[in-house]
Amino acid sequence: MSESPILPVRGRPVRPSGRHRRPVPSQLPPEAPALVLAALGDASGAAAELAALVRVDNPQIQVRLAGLDEEGKLLTAELESAAGERPDGVTAAIVVPLLTGPHPVADRLIASAVASSGVAVTVTDPLGPHPLLAEALHIRLAEKGLARADRMRLINVSSPVDAVVLATVGGENAAAEAQPTAVLLASRLTLPVLVASLDSAPSVAAAAERLRGIGAQRIALSPCVLGPEAPGGLVAATAAEAGAEYAEVLGAHDLIADLAARAYGSILSAG
C-alpha cells in the first residue's frame, strides 16, 4: 500500500514585532526551505511585483512564485522543483499565501497542491491581521487624499473623511478575521472603521448606512485586498453603490512584501 501524501502543516508562530526588526537571518544554509508565494490567478501583476520586492530585500532566500490555477498544478510543480534541489527529510518549502485573510478557494487549492506534491511543506497563515497591514491601508487612503498622512492626534485638524469601511474578500470568515486590522486602522486614523465584505455579507452598502446612522457623511472604502483576489472594477463599483470614495488595492506595497518575508522568517525561527 502506498504511503499517504504529506499534508501541509499550517504554522501559527508569533510574528516578530517592530517595523525594523530583521524578519529573516542575513544568511541561510543551502538546504533552507524555499519561500513559495502562492497567488490567485496567473501570478502576474501585483503578485510578480511582490515576489521581486521580496527577492531584492532578502537575497538569501530562494523566492518562488506560483499562481493558483483551478487544479493547483502550478503550485504543485513549484513544490516538487524545490524538493528536487534539497536533501531528503528536510522541509522543502514554506508556502506564504498572498492574501490578507482566509479565502476558501485559495485555501482549498493550496491544500490540494501540497497533497499532490507529496513534499514536506509548511503553509503559513495569511498576511493579516498585522499592524503593518493597517499601516499599508493607511498609506493607500492617504495617497487618495482620504486620510492624513501623519498620525498626529490634533483635535483642531479635521479628517478628510468621517469614517472608513474596511472591505475584504473570502466570505464572512474573512470579514470576521479582519476585525483586529480594523481596530488597528481605527486607532491610526482616530475614526470609526467598520468591516464589510466585497463578496458576501456584511455588505459594504450596509456598513456605509450604519456609519451614516451615527452621523458620518463622507465615507471612504479601504479595500483590504492585494488585487488578484478581487475582480477588476469590483472595488470601484462597490464604492459607487455605497456612495463612498475609495482607496486603491494594496498591490505591490513594500510593507506587504515585508509581511511575506516575516511569515517565512517566523516559521524558520519556530523550527
Disulfide bonds with the S-S distance in Angstrom:
none
